[in-house]
C-alpha cells in the first residue's frame, strides 16, 4: 500500500489514498473479484482482519475511471518494483539471480466505447 501510494499519483480528490484503493483491488482479485462491484466481498465477514484500509467499490470505480495511459505506466512501474521486493523477501524465486523467466499475458476482455484509452481490436478480434 505504501509503495502504491508513493508511485501512483492521479491528483485531485480522486487520487487521494491511492495505496488503499489499489490494495483494495488486489485484495479483491485475490479473493475472486472480477469486476468493480465484486470488490465488495473484501468488506464482509472476517476479511477486515486480513485487509486494512479497504475502500468501497464505488470509490474504487471512480478512482479507476480517472486513469490515463500515463497512470497505467505508473501501475506497471509499481508491479515491477513489487516483484523485485518479493524476490528479495521470499525464497520463492530461489536461483532467479542466475536466470528467471516470467510470462505474463494481458487479460483480453471486451470494452465499450471508442473513446476508451487503449481500446482496439486485438489479435483475438475482441
C-alpha positions as CSV (number, residue, x, y, z in Angstrom):
1,X,0.0,0.0,0.0
2,X,2.8,2.4,0.9
3,X,4.7,1.7,-2.4
4,X,1.5,2.1,-4.4
5,X,0.8,5.4,-2.7
6,X,4.3,6.6,-3.5
7,X,4.3,5.6,-7.2
8,X,0.8,6.1,-8.4
9,X,-0.4,9.7,-8.5
10,X,-3.7,10.7,-10.0
11,X,-4.1,14.2,-8.5
12,X,-7.2,15.8,-7.2
13,X,-9.6,14.3,-4.7
14,X,-9.9,11.1,-6.7
15,X,-6.2,10.4,-6.3
16,X,-6.2,10.5,-2.5
17,X,-5.2,7.3,-0.7
18,X,-4.2,5.6,-4.0
19,X,-2.3,2.9,-2.0
20,X,-5.5,1.9,-0.1
21,X,-7.5,1.8,-3.3
22,X,-5.0,-0.2,-5.2
23,X,-4.7,-2.6,-2.3
24,X,-8.5,-3.0,-2.3
25,X,-8.4,-4.0,-5.9
26,X,-5.5,-6.5,-5.3
27,X,-7.3,-8.0,-2.2
28,X,-10.5,-8.3,-4.2
29,X,-8.8,-10.0,-7.1
30,X,-7.0,-12.4,-4.7
31,X,-10.4,-13.2,-3.2
32,X,-12.0,-13.9,-6.6
33,X,-13.5,-10.5,-7.6
34,X,-13.6,-9.9,-11.4
35,X,-15.5,-6.7,-11.5
36,X,-15.7,-3.4,-9.6
37,X,-18.9,-4.4,-7.9
38,X,-17.4,-7.7,-6.8
39,X,-14.8,-5.8,-4.7
40,X,-17.5,-5.5,-2.1
41,X,-16.6,-9.1,-1.0
42,X,-13.5,-7.8,0.8
43,X,-15.7,-5.8,3.2
44,X,-17.6,-8.8,4.5
45,X,-17.0,-11.5,7.2
46,X,-13.5,-11.8,8.5
47,X,-11.9,-10.1,5.6
48,X,-11.4,-6.9,7.6
49,X,-9.0,-8.9,9.8
50,X,-6.9,-9.7,6.7
51,X,-7.1,-6.5,4.8
52,X,-7.0,-3.0,6.3
53,X,-7.9,0.3,4.7
54,X,-10.4,-1.3,2.3
55,X,-12.4,1.2,0.2
56,X,-15.9,0.9,-1.2
57,X,-16.4,-0.4,-4.8
58,X,-17.9,2.9,-5.8
59,X,-14.8,4.8,-4.5
60,X,-12.5,2.4,-6.4
61,X,-14.6,2.6,-9.5
62,X,-14.3,6.4,-9.5
63,X,-10.6,6.1,-8.9
64,X,-10.1,3.7,-11.9
65,X,-12.2,5.9,-14.2
66,X,-9.6,8.7,-13.8
67,X,-6.8,6.5,-15.1
68,X,-5.0,7.6,-18.3
69,X,-2.3,5.7,-20.2
70,X,0.3,7.5,-18.1
71,X,-1.3,6.2,-14.9
72,X,-1.2,2.7,-16.3
73,X,2.6,3.2,-16.8
74,X,2.8,4.1,-13.1
75,X,1.0,0.8,-12.3
76,X,3.5,-1.1,-14.4
77,X,6.3,0.5,-12.5
78,X,4.6,-0.4,-9.2
79,X,4.3,-4.0,-10.5
80,X,8.0,-4.2,-11.4
81,X,9.1,-2.8,-8.0
82,X,6.7,-5.1,-6.1
83,X,8.1,-8.2,-8.0
84,X,11.6,-7.1,-7.2
85,X,10.8,-6.7,-3.5
86,X,9.1,-10.1,-3.5
87,X,12.2,-11.7,-4.9
88,X,14.3,-10.1,-2.2
89,X,12.0,-11.1,0.7
90,X,10.9,-14.6,-0.2
91,X,12.7,-17.8,-1.2
92,X,10.0,-18.5,-3.8
93,X,12.3,-17.4,-6.6
94,X,15.5,-19.2,-5.5
95,X,18.1,-19.2,-8.2
96,X,16.4,-16.3,-10.0
97,X,19.7,-14.4,-9.8
98,X,21.0,-16.8,-12.5
99,X,18.1,-16.9,-14.8
100,X,14.4,-16.0,-14.3
101,X,11.6,-16.2,-16.8
102,X,8.2,-14.7,-16.2
103,X,5.5,-15.0,-18.8
104,X,2.6,-12.6,-18.1
105,X,-0.2,-12.3,-20.6
106,X,-2.6,-9.4,-20.8
107,X,-6.2,-10.1,-20.0
108,X,-8.4,-9.9,-23.1
109,X,-11.8,-8.5,-22.4
110,X,-14.5,-6.6,-24.2
111,X,-14.5,-2.8,-23.8
112,X,-17.3,-0.4,-24.6
113,X,-16.8,3.0,-26.3
114,X,-14.4,4.0,-29.0
115,X,-13.0,6.8,-26.8
116,X,-11.7,4.5,-24.2
117,X,-7.9,4.6,-23.8
118,X,-6.2,1.5,-25.2
119,X,-9.5,0.1,-26.7
120,X,-9.0,-1.6,-30.0
121,X,-9.5,-4.9,-31.7
122,X,-6.7,-7.2,-30.7
123,X,-5.4,-10.4,-32.3
124,X,-8.5,-12.2,-31.0
125,X,-10.9,-9.8,-32.7
126,X,-12.4,-8.8,-29.3
